[in-house]
Amino acid sequence: MPRRKKGIPRVVISTEEIERIFVLPTLRNDLIGTRDIAIIERLYAAAMRRSEVAQKELSHLELDKFLLQLVEDKGLKDRRTPINKRVVE
């Protein structure tokens, strides 16, 4: 059987839905919630894949420069992406 072409998703979530996603981890009010906020920020802001987030190590962070090193990510290329103050905190 021929494969069906995968297209771009037609449904795009609204700004309000995105904000609700960002608020959910704060309901925990503990370190896990704080970690989850940072993960969601990275996924959204840098368009990271979940496998890329799972491979990150503390050595990939340059907190003083507000940068995250992405090693062999999309297309097996290295890149650096800025991280905002909320993620660093």
N, C-alpha and C positions, 0 to 999 in steps of 0.2 A: 504494500500500500504506500502511496506517496505521502510524504510528511506534510502536515499543514504548516503554513507559514505562521511564525509567531510575530504578532504585531505589537505595537505600543499599546499599553492599557488605555482604554477609553475613559475609565473612571479616574478622576483626579480628586484627592481629598481636599477639603476646604481648609482655609486658615484656622478656623475655629476647631476643626477636628485635629489639626496638628497641635494647636495649643493644649487641647485636652490630653493628647498623648504625652506632652512634656510635663503636665501637671501630675499625672498618675504616680510616678515614682516618689514625688514629694509627700504623698499620703503615708508612706512608710515611716518617714521621719527618723531614719537610722542610716548607718553607713552603706547598707545595701541599696537603699533608695538613692543616696548620693552617688554611688557608683553607677546606678542605672541611668540617672540623669546625664552623667558624663558620656556614657555609651550612646544614649539616644542623640545627644548633641552631635557627637562625632558621626554617627550614621547619617544624620540629616545634613549637617553642614558640609561634610567632605564627600558625600555620596559614597561612603565606604560600604563594602559588603560585610555581612556578619562574620564571614570567615576571616576577613582582614582584621576586624575588631578582636576576634578571639586570639589572633596571633600576636597582638601587640604586647610589648614588654615595657617596663619602666624605662629601660635604656633608650627606647624610641622617643621619649618625651624630652623636649628642651623647654622646660617650664620658664626659665629666665627669658627666653626669646619668644615664648608663646607659639611653639612649633611642635608638630608631630611628624616624625619620620615614618613614611610608609614604604616599607621595603618589599620589592617585587610584588606590588599590588597589581592593579588592572593592567593587563598587557605585559606583565613581568617587568615593569619599570619602577624605579625608585622615584619617590617624590616627597616633598615636604609640604605640609598644609598648615595654615595658621589655626590656632585654637584660641577661643575667646576666654576672657577673664573668668566667666562663670564655670567653664570646664576646668581651668587651672585651680580654682578654689576648691 
